[in-house]
Amino acid sequence: MNQIIEKIHTALAAAEQRLTAADAAEIEAVRIELAGRNGLFPALSKEMGSVPPEERREVGSAFNEGRRKLQELLDAARARLEERGSTAEQLDLTLPGRRRSMGHKHPVTRMIDECVAIFRRMGFTVAEGPEIEDVYHNFDALNTHADHPSRDPGDTFYFADGRILRTQTSPVQIRVMENHEPPVRIVAPGRVFRRDTPDATHGMNFHQIEGLYVDRGVSLADLKSVLQTFATEMYGPGAKIRLRPHFFPFTEPSVEYDFSCMMCGGKGCPVCKHSGFIEIAGAGMVDPAVLKNVGYDPEVWSGFAFGMGIERLAMLRYRIGDIRWLYENDVRFLEQF
């Protein structure tokens, strides 16, 4: 047998064995060794000139058949590789399904929902208003005089056109009273903004829920009853409240109210500064000047208003030591709730 024909047969036999279970890299290696620029077949092609004339027909036929056979082997190996890949990617119905992880509400959102649910049970409805407010609804209509510290640019975010980021949800109360005749009984949850330096208990944006009840014969006793009911519903039957005289431009008389400390059960601890109570927010009877600003007759109608910070309620409810944890988007912290 001619040496060229023998080399072709030997090479094809070895290639067939290598390509039986070859990966992509091995297939390409075989192609380069046999058909590449410096491979076997190009080298044998150069030797064809030295073949005796009487053998050239046989050798040439074997050469062409060898190249055809090599291409068939390479194509078959590539097809097997693709088939194995597609089979591996097919869905295996015998495997157990992957349970999709479910998220949950942010603790601030959960607290808003709980507060709203409690006040709904007491007959309040929810009202909302814009976060970008005008000075009239945020300050003037609420009897906040021009020299009040809260109107200073150092405390409030002002836009170039004179509008502001609301510092409280109280403007919602004004907007509701401007468009509805009494009686009015609403709560207004929402985000507010103030120029505070962020620390463990303060932030430049936070959430409030404020309440307003205007009707005939509303008294401070009604306010105390609503706050006590809320505290009991939110923190349990042992919760107590305390009212302390204070001053707010939009209420008269005004009070600050405290809830008994949830950390120590009212016995006194470092959290409540050993007083047994933790300050929540302010409240009071709606100032007659505010009622006049919205067109209500203060001789006929009276009412109370109150407000509280959602983040502070959440910190007390869930024993959170730093308000900034609520906004750092750390899943390790948030997935606890």
RODO-521501 format. One record per residue: x, y, z of N, C-alpha, C in turn; residue number from 1; residue in three letters. Coordinates in steps of 0.02 Angstrom, whole numbers, plus 50000, padded with zeros to 5 digits. Atoms other than C-alpha are relative to their C-alpha. Example, Ala and Ser with C-alpha at 12.3 -4.5 7.8 and 13.67 -1.06 7.14 Angstrom:
BEGIN
R  n_east  n_north   n_up  ca_east  ca_north  ca_up  c_east  c_north   c_up  seq  type
R   50045    49941  50000    50615     49775  50390   50045    50060  50000    1   ALA
R   49958    49941  49997    50684     49947  50357   49961    50055  50037    2   SER
***
This chain:
BEGIN
R  n_east  n_north   n_up  ca_east  ca_north  ca_up  c_east  c_north   c_up  seq  type
R   50043    49940  50000    50000     50000  50000   50044    50062  50000    1   MET
R   49963    49938  50003    50062     50173  49958   50002    50032  50069    2   ASN
R   49991    49969  49934    50130     50267  50109   49949    50055  50013    3   GLN
R   50048    49945  49991    50014     50417  50079   49932    49972  50019    4   ILE
R   50065    50030  49985    49860     50305  50079   50001    49972  50071    5   ILE
R   49995    50028  49932    49922     50218  50237   49996    50054  50053    6   GLU
R   50004    49944  49952    49947     50385  50326   49929    50026  50007    7   LYS
R   50069    49975  49999    49770     50438  50277   49956    49954  50041    8   ILE
R   50041    50048  49963    49691     50278  50344   50015    50003  50074    9   HIS
R   49981    49998  49929    49790     50286  50506   49973    50063  50034   10   THR
R   50022    49937  49972    49748     50469  50534   49924    50002  50010   11   ALA
R   50072    50000  49995    49562     50444  50500   49976    49954  50056   12   LEU
R   50018    50046  49946    49552     50295  50618   50010    50032  50068   13   ALA
R   49986    49967  49936    49634     50395  50758   49950    50058  50012   14   ALA
R   50046    49944  49994    49523     50546  50722   49930    49976  50020   15   ALA
R   50067    50027  49984    49364     50440  50728   49995    49982  50074   16   GLU
R   50000    50019  49930    49413     50374  50898   49999    50062  50045   17   GLN
R   49996    49940  49959    49455     50547  50967   49935    50040  49999   18   ARG
R   50061    49959  50007    49294     50625  50902   49937    49967  50026   19   LEU
R   50060    50036  49978    49177     50494  50975   49964    50037  50057   20   THR
R   50030    49963  49943    49148     50593  51137   50037    50065  50012   21   ALA
R   49958    49940  49994    49247     50751  51100   49958    50061  50018   22   ALA
R   50032    49935  49988    49206     50924  51165   50021    50047  49944   23   ASP
R   49987    49952  50053    49219     51081  51060   50075    50011  49990   24   ALA
R   49928    49989  50005    49403     51106  51099   50035    49942  49965   25   ALA
R   49969    50059  50031    49449     50928  51049   49983    49995  49926   26   GLU
R   50020    50000  50071    49350     50940  50887   50043    50049  49960   27   ILE
R   49959    49950  50035    49443     51098  50839   50072    49978  49995   28   GLU
R   49930    50024  50002    49611     51018  50884   50010    49948  49945   29   ALA
R   49996    50050  50053    49576     50871  50768   49999    50033  49932   30   VAL
R   50005    49966  50065    49526     50987  50627   50066    50034  49982   31   ARG
R   49937    49965  50013    49686     51089  50645   50056    49951  49983   32   ILE
R   49946    50049  50011    49799     50934  50654   49995    49967  49931   33   GLU
R   50008    50035  50064    49726     50857  50496   49987    50046  49941   34   LEU
R   50019    49958  50057    49655     50999  50391   50024    50071  50005   35   ALA
R   49976    49932  49993    49737     51155  50457   50056    50016  49951   36   GLY
R   49949    49978  50048    49866     51255  50361   50063    49957  50004   37   ARG
R   49940    50042  49992    50007     51150  50433   49981    49928  50019   38   ASN
R   50025    50065  49982    49902     50993  50453   50023    49945  49952   39   GLY
R   49980    50059  50038    49918     50818  50381   49981    50004  49926   40   LEU
R   50022    50000  50070    49814     50838  50222   50036    50052  49957   41   PHE
R   49960    49954  50040    49901     50999  50162   50071    49974  49989   42   PRO
R   49932    50027  50008    50068     50912  50193   50001    49944  49949   43   ALA
R   50003    50055  50048    50015     50756  50095   49988    50026  49929   44   LEU
R   50012    49971  50066    49955     50868  49954   50065    50019  49966   45   SER
R   49935    49982  50029    50133     50928  49932   50040    49940  49978   46   LYS
R   49963    50061  50017    50195     50749  49921   49972    49965  49938   47   GLU
R   50032    50034  50057    50078     50703  49777   50044    50001  49937   48   MET
R   49957    49995  50060    50208     50760  49648   50051    49944  49996   49   GLY
R   49949    50053  50000    50327     50620  49700   49970    49930  49991   50   SER
R   50033    50065  50008    50197     50482  49677   50011    49975  49928   51   VAL
R   49991    50028  50068    50236     50365  49528   49937    50010  49959   52   PRO
R   50059    49987  50042    50121     50399  49379   49948    49945  50004   53   PRO
R   50048    50054  50000    50042     50226  49389   49959    49997  50065   54   GLU
R   50035    50001  49936    49988     50258  49571   49960    50064  50014   55   GLU
R   50030    49935  49985    49929     50436  49557   49923    49998  50002   56   ARG
R   50073    50003  50001    49749     50391  49514   49974    49973  50067   57   ARG
R   50022    50032  49937    49732     50277  49666   50013    50046  50060   58   GLU
R   49982    49956  49944    49823     50396  49783   49956    50062  50001   59   VAL
R   50042    49940  50004    49724     50547  49722   49929    49986  50023   60   GLY
R   50067    50018  49979    49560     50456  49746   49997    49990  50076   61   SER
R   49998    50011  49927    49611     50402  49923   50006    50067  50038   62   ALA
R   49990    49934  49969    49666     50580  49963   49933    50038  50004   63   PHE
R   50064    49964  50001    49498     50657  49909   49949    49966  50045   64   ASN
R   50046    50036  49957    49400     50520  49997   50017    50011  50074   65   GLU
R   49978    49988  49931    49503     50548  50154   49977    50067  50026   66   GLY
R   50023    49933  49979    49464     50734  50158   49924    50001  50011   67   ARG
R   50073    50002  49992    49279     50697  50131   49981    49964  50064   68   ARG
R   50013    50038  49940    49281     50568  50269   50014    50041  50063   69   LYS
R   49983    49957  49943    49367     50689  50388   49946    50051  50013   70   LEU
R   50053    49950  49992    49235     50821  50357   49937    49969  50030   71   GLN
R   50058    50035  49973    49098     50693  50392   50009    49987  50075   72   GLU
R   49987    50013  49930    49182     50646  50556   49993    50063  50042   73   LEU
R   50005    49936  49963    49197     50829  50609   49928    50022  50006   74   LEU
R   50070    49979  49998    49016     50868  50563   49960    49957  50048   75   ASP
R   50036    50045  49955    48952     50715  50656   50017    50014  50073   76   ALA
R   49980    49984  49932    49053     50760  50811   49967    50065  50024   77   ALA
R   50033    49936  49982    48984     50939  50810   49925    49988  50013   78   ARG
R   50072    50014  49991    48806     50872  50791   49988    49965  50067   79   ALA
R   50008    50034  49936    48828     50755  50939   50009    50048  50058   80   ARG
R   49988    49951  49947    48897     50898  51043   49939    50045  50010   81   LEU
R   50059    49957  49996    48748     51010  51002   49941    49963  50031   82   GLU
R   50055    50040  49973    48627     50868  51042   50008    49991  50076   83   GLU
R   49989    50006  49928    48708     50841  51212   49985    50064  50036   84   ARG
R   50014    49936  49969    48698     51026  51249   49926    50015  50005   85   GLY
R   50072    49986  49999    48515     51043  51203   49964    49954  50048   86   SER
R   50031    50046  49954    48471     50889  51303   50011    50022  50072   87   THR
R   49984    49977  49933    48559     50960  51456   49959    50061  50020   88   ALA
R   50037    49940  49986    48462     51122  51440   49925    49987  50005   89   GLU
R   50071    50014  49997    48293     51036  51431   49976    49998  50073   90   GLN
R   50029    50000  49934    48177     51050  51580   49991    49929  50025   91   LEU
R   50008    50066  49969    48188     50900  51694   49939    50003  50046   92   ASP
R   50062    49997  49963    48011     50875  51754   50002    49959  50064   93   LEU
R   49995    50041  49939    48069     50753  51888   50030    50039  50057   94   THR
R   49969    49960  49947    48161     50891  51984   49946    50038  50038   95   LEU
R   50049    49960  49961    48069     50981  52126   50000    50072  49975   96   PRO
R   50005    49931  50023    48007     51155  52082   50038    50048  50044   97   GLY
R   49966    49948  49962    48096     51313  52137   49948    50048  50028   98   ARG
R   50049    49956  49969    47991     51410  52262   50023    50073  49993   99   ARG
R   49983    49929  50009    47988     51594  52218   49997    50035  50068  100   ARG
R   49999    49966  49935    48040     51697  52368   49953    50060  49998  101   SER
R   50049    49946  49995    47907     51819  52424   50028    50056  50044  102   MET
R   49979    49943  49960    47948     51993  52485   49947    50019  50051  103   GLY
R   50051    49977  49952    47855     52088  52620   50006    50075  50007  104   HIS
R   50002    49927  49994    47812     52265  52666   50056    50026  50044  105   LYS
R   49951    49965  49960    47940     52386  52733   49969    50016  50068  106   HIS
R   50028    49987  49934    47920     52414  52921   49964    50067  50005  107   PRO
R   50035    49936  49999    47872     52597  52890   49931    49993  49967  108   VAL
R   50064    50011  50034    47736     52544  52767   49954    49959  50044  109   THR
R   50041    50041  49955    47675     52412  52888   49972    50042  50056  110   ARG
R   50024    49957  49945    47664     52542  53026   49946    50048  49976  111   MET
R   50052    49956  50028    47566     52662  52915   49935    49962  49993  112   ILE
R   50060    50040  50009    47444     52523  52872   49966    49985  50067  113   ASP
R   50028    50015  49934    47422     52477  53055   49967    50061  50031  114   GLU
R   50029    49939  49972    47394     52657  53108   49934    50017  49966  115   CYS
R   50061    49985  50038    47267     52686  52970   49943    49952  50020  116   VAL
R   50052    50048  49981    47175     52526  53016   49970    50016  50068  117   ALA
R   50025    49983  49933    47162     52579  53199   49954    50060  49996  118   ILE
R   50041    49939  50003    47096     52752  53156   49937    49989  49959  119   PHE
R   50061    50017  50037    46975     52681  53028   49947    49970  50046  120   ARG
R   50047    50031  49953    46898     52577  53167   49969    50051  50046  121   ARG
R   50029    49946  49959    46869     52740  53260   49961    50050  49959  122   MET
R   50042    49958  50042    46778     52817  53112   50036    50051  49959  123   GLY
R   49962    49952  50040    46920     52915  53030   50007    49974  49928  124   PHE
R   49985    50017  50070    46945     52918  52842   50069    50028  49982  125   THR
R   49932    49980  50020    47111     52940  52750   49996    50055  49948  126   VAL
R   49994    49945  50048    47155     53101  52660   50073    50009  49982  127   ALA
R   49931    49990  50023    47310     53142  52558   50006    50068  49967  128   GLU
R   49986    49936  50032    47392     53298  52489   50069    50001  49969  129   GLY
R   49935    49997  50035    47544     53355  52388   50058    50008  50048  130   PRO
R   49939    49992  49960    47720     53341  52457   50033    50067  49987  131   GLU
R   49975    49933  50015    47768     53504  52369   49942    50048  50013  132   ILE
R   50055    49957  49977    47663     53637  52455   50015    50073  49989  133   GLU
R   49990    49927  49999    47636     53824  52452   50003    50023  50072  134   ASP
R   49989    49973  49933    47678     53933  52601   49934    50010  50036  135   VAL
R   50064    49986  49967    47496     53976  52633   49974    49938  50035  136   TYR
R   50029    50060  49969    47437     53798  52664   50045    49970  50053  137   HIS
R   49954    50030  49952    47594     53745  52757   50010    50043  50062  138   ASN
R   49987    49955  49944    47611     53899  52869   49943    50048  50014  139   PHE
R   50046    49945  49987    47490     54044  52847   49932    49976  50025  140   ASP
R   50066    50023  49981    47326     53949  52855   50000    49965  50068  141   ALA
R   49994    50034  49936    47391     53857  53009   50021    50048  50056  142   LEU
R   49988    49950  49949    47416     54020  53103   50073    50004  50022  143   ASN
R   49928    49997  49985    47606     54008  53094   50027    50066  49975  144   THR
R   49981    49932  50018    47670     54186  53097   50066    50002  49962  145   HIS
R   49943    49993  50045    47805     54252  52981   50067    49994  50037  146   ALA
R   49936    50004  49962    47937     54257  53120   50009    49934  50035  147   ASP
R   49994    50065  49967    47910     54077  53173   50063    49965  49975  148   HIS
R   49937    50032  50022    48076     53978  53171   49992    49948  49946  149   PRO
R   50008    50053  50050    48003     53838  53065   49997    50027  49929  150   SER
R   50004    49970  50067    47983     53960  52919   50068    50021  49974  151   ARG
R   49932    49981  50020    48169     53996  52914   50028    49950  49950  152   ASP
R   49969    50046  50048    48264     53924  52764   50048    49950  50031  153   PRO
R   49958    50048  49966    48377     53841  52889   49963    49940  50027  154   GLY
R   50041    50056  49976    48233     53730  52942   49956    49969  49946  155   ASP
R   50048    50022  50051    48129     53713  52783   50032    50004  49931  156   THR
R   49975    50002  50068    48170     53667  52603   49956    50043  49955  157   PHE
R   50037    49954  50044    48118     53810  52487   50023    49990  49927  158   TYR
R   49985    49998  50071    48108     53807  52297   50008    50073  49978  159   PHE
R   49988    49932  50026    48157     53957  52190   49935    50038  49990  160   ALA
R   50064    49966  50012    47974     53993  52152   49961    50013  50063  161   ASP
R   50033    49986  49937    47931     54006  52337   49963    49941  50030  162   GLY
R   50032    50060  49972    47853     53834  52357   50050    49964  50045  163   ARG
R   49958    50035  49952    47919     53716  52488   49984    49926  49999  164   ILE
R   50015    50069  49982    47934     53533  52532   49964    50002  50067  165   LEU
R   50041    49992  49940    47798     53515  52663   50038    49975  50062  166   ARG
R   49967    50017  49938    47862     53510  52841   49957    49957  50046  167   THR
R   50047    50038  49960    47709     53419  52907   49941    49981  49954  168   GLN
R   50059    50016  50041    47550     53338  52842   49940    50042  50020  169   THR
R   50054    49955  49980    47445     53475  52925   49968    50036  49941  170   SER
R   50034    49968  50057    47416     53561  52755   49943    49959  49971  171   PRO
R   50055    50042  50024    47308     53412  52710   49936    50016  50038  172   VAL
R   50059    49981  49960    47192     53461  52853   49968    50064  49972  173   GLN
R   50026    49938  50027    47176     53637  52781   49964    49988  49934  174   ILE
R   50030    50013  50066    47140     53573  52605   49934    49963  50007  175   ARG
R   50063    50036  49989    47007     53454  52670   49946    50047  50026  176   VAL
R   50050    49955  49972    46920     53587  52773   49979    50054  49950  177   MET
R   50019    49951  50051    46925     53710  52627   49948    49972  49952  178   GLU
R   50043    50030  50051    46828     53586  52520   49944    49957  50029  179   ASN
R   50053    50040  49969    46714     53499  52646   49969    50038  50059  180   HIS
R   50034    49973  49943    46584     53560  52766   50007    49953  50059  181   GLU
R   49996    50044  49942    46596     53496  52945   49935    49960  50008  182   PRO
R   49943    50026  49962    46591     53373  53026   50054    49969  49956  183   PRO
R   49943    50028  50035    46764     53315  52971   50038    49954  50049  184   VAL
R   49962    50046  49958    46857     53163  53038   50049    49963  49954  185   ARG
R   49951    50027  50047    47017     53121  52943   50066    49985  50034  186   ILE
R   49929    50008  49985    47193     53054  52962   50038    50010  49935  187   VAL
R   49961    49983  50059    47330     53111  52843   50070    49971  50007  188   ALA
R   49932    50028  49999    47481     52994  52826   50039    50025  49940  189   PRO
R   49959    49979  50057    47627     53046  52717   50070    50019  50020  190   GLY
R   49930    49983  49990    47808     53096  52696   50008    50075  50008  191   ARG
R   49986    49930  49988    47874     53262  52761   50076    50011  50000  192   VAL
R   49930    49984  50010    48040     53353  52748   50020    50058  50045  193   PHE
R   49973    49946  49958    48144     53459  52867   50076    49999  49996  194   ARG
R   49927    49994  50002    48323     53521  52872   50030    49978  50067  195   ARG
R   49970    50027  49939    48377     53409  53015   50065    49963  49983  196   ASP
R   49939    50039  50008    48549     53335  53036   49985    49927  50017  197   THR
R   50017    50070  49986    48527     53146  53021   50039    49973  50060  198   PRO
R   49968    50036  49945    48562     53051  53181   49955    49941  50018  199   ASP
R   50037    50060  49982    48489     52904  53276   49925    50010  50004  200   ALA
R   50071    49988  49993    48320     52988  53298   49973    50053  49953  201   THR
R   50023    49947  50046    48311     53120  53159   50022    49984  49929  202   HIS
R   49983    50006  50071    48312     53124  52970   49972    50059  49962  203   GLY
R   50025    49944  50040    48286     53251  52831   49933    49986  49968  204   MET
R   50067    50017  50022    48135     53156  52770   49975    49942  50044  205   ASN
R   50030    50052  49958    48018     53050  52875   49925    50000  49987  206   PHE
R   50071    50008  50012    47835     53003  52887   49960    50021  50063  207   HIS
R   50045    49982  49946    47693     53073  52991   49931    49972  49985  208   GLN
R   50071    50009  50009    47513     53030  53020   49966    50050  50048  209   ILE
R   50034    49950  49961    47405     53174  53079   49925    49988  49997  210   GLU
R   50072    50009  49997    47224     53172  53132   49964    50065  50013  211   GLY
R   50041    49941  49990    47085     53301  53131   49928    49978  50010  212   LEU
R   50071    50014  49988    46910     53293  53205   49967    50066  50017  213   TYR
R   50038    49938  49990    46793     53442  53190   49926    49983  50000  214   VAL
R   50071    50013  49994    46613     53434  53249   49972    50047  50054  215   ASP
R   50029    49960  49946    46495     53513  53373   50018    49969  50067  216   ARG
R   49988    50023  49932    46549     53500  53554   50060    49956  50010  217   GLY
R   49940    50040  49992    46718     53417  53527   50043    50031  50055  218   VAL
R   49961    49975  49943    46827     53431  53682   50068    49965  50005  219   SER
R   49935    50030  49987    47001     53391  53746   49993    49928  50027  220   LEU
R   50012    50068  49975    46927     53238  53831   49992    49951  49942  221   ALA
R   50006    50043  50059    46883     53169  53659   50069    49985  49971  222   ASP
R   49932    50010  50025    47063     53194  53603   50036    49948  50043  223   LEU
R   49966    50047  49956    47129     53102  53756   49973    49929  49990  224   LYS
R   50030    50066  50011    47008     52960  53725   50026    49968  49936  225   SER
R   49975    50026  50063    47064     52940  53544   50073    49977  50006  226   VAL
R   49929    50017  49992    47249     52942  53591   50009    49939  50045  227   LEU
R   49995    50059  49956    47223     52816  53732   49979    49937  49963  228   GLN
R   50022    50058  50039    47127     52700  53616   50054    49979  49950  229   THR
R   49946    50016  50047    47266     52712  53486   50058    49965  50035  230   PHE
R   49944    50029  49964    47402     52676  53614   49985    49928  50021  231   ALA
R   50019    50068  49978    47307     52524  53680   49999    49952  49941  232   THR
R   50003    50042  50059    47275     52457  53505   50069    49984  49972  233   GLU
R   49933    50008  50030    47455     52482  53449   50048    49962  50045  234   MET
R   49948    50027  49956    47553     52433  53604   49973    49954  50055  235   TYR
R   50026    50048  49952    47436     52326  53707   49961    50033  50056  236   GLY
R   50044    49972  49949    47315     52347  53853   50036    50035  50057  237   PRO
R   49963    49967  49946    47454     52402  53972   50025    50069  49982  238   GLY
R   49974    49934  50021    47495     52560  53871   49961    50057  50033  239   ALA
R   50030    49941  49970    47462     52726  53955   50023    50062  49963  240   LYS
R   49980    49937  50032    47467     52905  53892   50004    50055  50054  241   ILE
R   49993    49942  49955    47515     53069  53973   49998    50063  49958  242   ARG
R   50005    49936  50035    47469     53245  53916   50038    50053  50040  243   LEU
R   49963    49945  49968    47583     53394  53954   49986    50065  49963  244   ARG
R   50014    49936  50033    47544     53578  53920   50058    50021  49955  245   PRO
R   49949    49978  50048    47636     53650  53770   49971    50058  49959  246   HIS
R   50025    49948  50045    47620     53782  53633   50012    49980  49928  247   PHE
R   49996    50006  50072    47584     53760  53448   49957    50055  49970  248   PHE
R   50038    49943  50029    47525     53903  53334   49930    49981  49978  249   PRO
R   50063    50019  50031    47381     53802  53262   49951    49965  50047  250   PHE
R   50045    50029  49951    47306     53730  53422   50000    50043  50063  251   THR
R   50006    49962  49938    47242     53811  53581   49939    49973  50040  252   GLU
R   49935    50014  49968    47256     53738  53710   50039    49946  49963  253   PRO
R   49956    50049  50032    47404     53633  53652   50031    49954  50053  254   SER
R   49969    50048  49955    47481     53478  53728   50052    49960  49962  255   VAL
R   49958    50054  50025    47624     53359  53700   49978    49937  50036  256   GLU
R   50023    50061  49968    47578     53179  53731   50055    49947  49997  257   TYR
R   49951    50052  49992    47684     53034  53789   49964    49933  50007  258   ASP
R   50024    50068  49988    47659     52846  53786   50045    49968  50052  259   PHE
R   49959    50036  49952    47718     52735  53927   50054    49960  49963  260   SER
R   49943    50031  50033    47888     52662  53887   49989    49925  49989  261   CYS
R   50010    50071  50016    47875     52495  53797   50061    49959  50018  262   MET
R   49939    50036  49985    48054     52451  53839   50000    49974  50072  263   MET
R   49998    50019  49929    48029     52446  54028   49931    49992  50030  264   CYS
R   50067    50006  49974    47840     52440  54044   49981    50057  50046  265   GLY
R   50016    49942  49958    47837     52613  54124   50037    50002  50066  266   GLY
R   49964    50002  49936    47957     52567  54264   50058    50049  50002  267   LYS
R   49942    49955  50003    48097     52682  54204   50062    49964  49976  268   GLY
R   49939    50029  50028    48250     52644  54099   50038    50054  49962  269   CYS
R   49962    49949  50036    48387     52735  54001   49964    50026  49937  270   PRO
R   50035    49980  50061    48277     52738  53845   49951    50057  50014  271   VAL
R   50050    49948  49982    48141     52841  53931   50029    50049  50050  272   CYS
R   49966    49957  49952    48269     52931  54039   49971    49992  50070  273   LYS
R   50024    50019  49934    48196     52842  54190   49936    50037  50019  274   HIS
R   50063    49966  49986    48032     52937  54173   49940    49953  49994  275   SER
R   50055    50046  50011    47926     52788  54120   49958    50018  49940  276   GLY
R   50039    49978  50059    47859     52885  53969   50047    50022  49944  277   PHE
R   49962    49978  50058    47921     52921  53793   49957    50049  49961  278   ILE
R   50037    49948  50038    47871     53080  53699   49983    49974  49930  279   GLU
R   50023    50021  50065    47770     53043  53543   49992    50060  49953  280   ILE
R   50009    49942  50044    47712     53209  53468   49954    50050  50034  281   ALA
R   50041    49947  49974    47598     53359  53488   49927    49994  49978  282   GLY
R   50072    50002  50015    47410     53387  53487   49968    50061  50033  283   ALA
R   50036    49946  49967    47277     53507  53547   49934    50015  49965  284   GLY
R   50062    49978  50030    47112     53592  53509   50016    50049  49943  285   MET
R   49986    49959  50058    47108     53675  53338   49988    50073  50018  286   VAL
R   50004    49929  49984    47142     53862  53358   49942    50031  49961  287   ASP
R   50055    49967  50035    46989     53969  53317   50022    50038  49937  288   PRO
R   49975    49964  50059    47098     54069  53196   50006    49953  49940  289   ALA
R   49995    50049  50054    47128     53911  53094   49931    49984  49972  290   VAL
R   50069    50013  50023    46941     53875  53088   49974    50058  49958  291   LEU
R   50022    49942  50039    46909     54052  53027   50034    50001  49931  292   LYS
R   49963    49999  50064    47043     54033  52891   49968    49955  49948  293   ASN
R   50031    50046  50048    46946     53889  52813   49924    50011  49994  294   VAL
R   50071    49984  50006    46775     53969  52834   49954    49966  50049  295   GLY
R   50042    50031  49948    46715     53875  52988   49986    50051  50054  296   TYR
R   50018    49955  49945    46624     53969  53126   50023    49969  50065  297   ASP
R   49976    50030  49938    46721     53937  53287   49950    50003  50058  298   PRO
R   50052    49998  49949    46566     53981  53387   49954    49939  49995  299   GLU
R   50043    50059  50011    46479     53829  53313   50040    49935  50001  300   VAL
R   49961    50060  50008    46618     53707  53275   50063    50002  50042  301   TRP
R   49937    50007  49964    46763     53645  53378   50032    49934  49977  302   SER
R   49968    50061  50021    46891     53510  53349   50069    49993  50030  303   GLY
R   49932    50012  49977    47056     53432  53393   50042    49974  49942  304   PHE
R   49952    50026  50049    47212     53388  53293   50058    49969  50038  305   ALA
R   49943    50033  49969    47357     53275  53331   50046    49975  49944  306   PHE
R   49953    50027  50048    47512     53209  53244   50050    49955  50034  307   GLY
R   49948    50044  49973    47643     53075  53267   50045    49976  49944  308   MET
R   49952    50024  50050    47799     53014  53178   49996    49925  49992  309   GLY
R   50005    50072  50013    47782     52845  53095   50064    49963  50019  310   ILE
R   49937    50033  49984    47966     52804  53113   50009    49991  50075  311   GLU
R   49993    50006  49928    47960     52839  53299   49955    49945  50027  312   ARG
R   50045    50054  49979    47810     52725  53319   50030    49932  49982  313   LEU
R   49969    50063  50021    47902     52590  53220   50059    49982  50045  314   ALA
R   49942    50013  49958    48058     52609  53326   49978    49973  50068  315   MET
R   50026    50024  49936    47955     52585  53485   49970    49931  49992  316   LEU
R   50035    50064  50010    47854     52441  53413   50049    49943  49989  317   ARG
R   49954    50053  50018    48001     52343  53344   50067    50003  50036  318   TYR
R   49938    49994  49960    48136     52397  53468   50059    50017  49955  319   ARG
R   49947    49979  50046    48241     52485  53335   50039    50057  50032  320   ILE
R   49960    49951  49964    48385     52586  53404   50023    50060  49959  321   GLY
R   49974    49946  50042    48428     52697  53254   49954    50008  49940  322   ASP
R   50048    49988  50055    48307     52777  53130   50031    49990  49932  323   ILE
R   49966    50006  50065    48438     52769  52992   49998    49928  49975  324   ARG
R   50004    50070  50023    48425     52578  52989   49940    49989  49954  325   TRP
R   50061    50009  50040    48252     52598  52912   50011    50019  49927  326   LEU
R   49990    49975  50068    48326     52679  52756   50065    49979  49968  327   TYR
R   49936    50022  50028    48491     52590  52726   49992    49941  49952  328   GLU
R   50015    50055  50048    48407     52451  52623   50044    49939  50012  329   ASN
R   49962    50059  49982    48504     52318  52716   49951    49942  50010  330   ASP
R   50048    50055  49998    48409     52156  52683   50007    49961  50066  331   VAL
R   49990    50037  49937    48486     52076  52839   49959    50031  50056  332   ARG
R   50040    49966  49950    48395     52207  52941   49925    49996  49982  333   PHE
R   50071    49994  50019    48233     52223  52842   49964    49933  50001  334   LEU
R   50035    50064  50003    48197     52037  52827   49980    49975  50069  335   GLU
R   50022    50019  49933    48171     52029  53016   49926    50016  50010  336   GLN
R   50067    49975  49987    48002     52113  52997   49949    49967  49954  337   PHE
***
